[in-house]
């Protein structure tokens, strides 16, 4: 008994509730089949550049010299052209690989426009001419080029159709909500009110306040689960709760 009393929490099972719920959201009302390829193509074309295009990236290394050291920068460049390694020049400047590596960047991600311009006008594996950067003369090496790519329409079509269908469904939510509330006001329970509006409720047989079922698994796809479960566990058997706005 002493052992048990000291460890009661270990033997305590959580409370579970069986709930009936109906989610009316753009996603639940969306009718993807009603969206034509033409509608999807039109949206794809308007957002292709922004959403479905990956810009070219370049991995760049740079060695920066102090302002006024243009001659040293040119001498270093001449050494590289003569066969010296870029890393060797960096070592001579007391720079390590992390010091010179700028990473894999899009052209607009460089902090210095002059460096960006030089990086994107130099071929892979090549070293730029001396660049007048905002911090001083610099030489760059383009280590790798990752070309730009565009996700084709066929691969983006279903995503776009779901998006368009959800947008169209937003206008139906208020109408459906009012229809269900009218039915509930007239005395119908949620299952009956939903059926009258052409909707199907979801019955969750057992769920704890933390969203787990009796096996300890998360009950999936519970819309606004935190709000919903708080309301359900604050309610009582047979009570039709007020609608939750999410």
N, C-alpha and C positions, 0 to 999 in steps of 0.2 A: 504494500500500500504506500509506503514511504517513497519507494522507487517510482511508482506510478504518479503520485502527487507531484513529484519534482519534475515530471516529464509529460504532464497532461497535454501540452500542445502537440506533442509527437503523435498522440492517439486521437486527436480531434479531426473529424472529417468536416469539410466546409458545407455550408448550406447550398443546396441546389434548387433552382426554380425552373419549372416548365413555363415557357412564355410563347405567346402568339404575337407576331410582329409583322408589320407591312411597311416596307421602304418604298417611298415614292420619290425617286430621284431621276435626273436626266438619264443616268446610266440604266436604271431599271425600266424606263419607258422607251428608251431608244430603239428604233426599228432600222437596223443597219441595212436590211434588204431593200428599204424604200429609197436609199441613196443611190443615184445612178453613177456610173463611171465618169460621165461628163461633169457632174457636180464635183466629184472628188478630184478630177483632173484640174478643174479651174482653181480650186483651193491649193492644190499641190504647186501649180505654176506660180501662184502669187507668193508662196512662202518657201519655195524650193531653195533659194539662195540663203535664207536666214536659218531654216530648220533642217534641211536635208543635205546641205553642202558642208563638207569638212575642208577647211582651208589648208593650203600647202604649209607644211612645217619644215623647219630646218634646224638641225643640231649644229651648233656653232661654238667654236673656241676662239678666244680673243686674248691678245697680249697688248696691254695698254702701257704706253710710255708717258713720262711726265710732260707737261706742257713745255714746249721749246726743244724737245728731244726728237724732232723730226728726222735729223740725220742718223740718230741711233736706230730709229724705227726702220729707216730705209736700209741701213746697214744690215739689220736683222733680216729684212726681207730678201736682200741680196744673198745672204748666207743660205736661206732656205731654197732660193732658186738655184744655188750652187750645190744643193744636196743635203744640207743640214736639216734635221728633223725639227718640226714645230715645237715638240716637247723639249728638245734640247735648248732651244732659245728661251723657252719658258723657265727651264731650270736655271739657266744663266742669269735670269732676272729674279731668281729666288721665288718662283711661282710654282705651286703644285697643280695637279690636274683639277682638283675642285676649284682652284683660284681662276683658272682660265675657261672652265666649262660653263657656257650660258644655258645649256639644256636644249630641249626640242621646243621651238617656239614658232608661232605664226608671225607674219611680218608686223602686224599691229601690236604684238606683245613686247617688242623690244622697247626699252626705255629711251633709247637714243635713235632718232630717225636716220641719222647718218650711218650708224651701225647696221640698222635694218636694211637700208638701201644696198649697202655693200654686201650683206649676207645673202640677199636675194638676187644679186647680180653676179654672184660667184658660183662656179660649178662645184659639184660634189667632189671632195678630195682636194680642191684647189685652195690657194691662199690669195687673199685680196691684195690690192695695192694698199699703200698707207692711207688710212682713213682719219680725217680730222674729226674726232669725236668730241663731245662736250667735256670729257675728262683729260683729253690729250691725244696725241697721235696713237693710232692702233693698227694692228694687223689681225686679220681674221682667217680662220680656216673653217670651211664648211665640211663637217664630218659626214653628215647624212642628209638626204632630202626625202621627205615623206610627201608624195604628191597629193594634190587636192583630189577629193572624191565626192561623188554625188550619189545619194541613195536613189535608185530608180523608182519610178512611179509604181510599178508592180509590187515592189517591196513595201512601199509606204501606203498603198491604197486602202488596206483594211483599217489601219490606224486613222487615216483621214475620214473614212466613212463612219467610224465609230464617233469621231469628234463631231462631224456634221449632224449625225443622228441625235446625239446628246443635246446639241445646240437647238435643234428643232423641237426636242421634247420639253425643253424648259418652259415653253409657252403652254404646255398641256398640264403642267404640275398644278397650277392654281385651280383649273377647272376640275381636275380629278380630286383634289383635296376637298373642294367645296361639295362635290357629289358624295364623297365618303362621309363627310361631317354631317351632311343633311340626313343621310341614312342612319348614322349613329344617334342623331338628335331624335329621330323618330322611333328609337328603341332597339335598333338592330345592334348586335354585338359586332366586333371588328370583322370576324369571319364573314358574316352576312353582308356587312357594309362593303367590304372589299369585293365580294362576289357580285353585288349589285352594280359595282363600278367596273366590272370586268377584270379585276385583279385577284391574285392569289396570295394569301398570307403565307408566312413561313412559321412553322412550329418547331421550336427548339425544345427537345424533350428534357434536357437537363443541362443547366449552365450555372456556374458559380459567379460570384461578383467579380472575380478576376478574369473571367472570360474562358475558363477551362471547363471541359466536360469531365465526366466521372473517371475517364481513363487518364486524365491529366493533360490531354491535348487541347490546343487552342481551338475554339469553335470558330470556323472560318467565315469570312464575308459577313460579319455582323456590322451593319451600317451604324456609324456613330456609337460604337460599342460602349464607351465610357458613360455617355449620357443615357443611353438606353438601359444599361444594366443598373445604373444608379436609380433610375425611375422605377424599374421593375422590382428592385429589392426594397424600395421605399413604399411599394404598393401592397395590395393584398389579393387574396384569391378571388377571381371573378370580377375584378375591377377593370373597367376600360379606362386606361390612363388618358390624360390630355395628350394631344399631338406634340411631338418634339420637332422643333424647327432646327434644321441643321444647315 
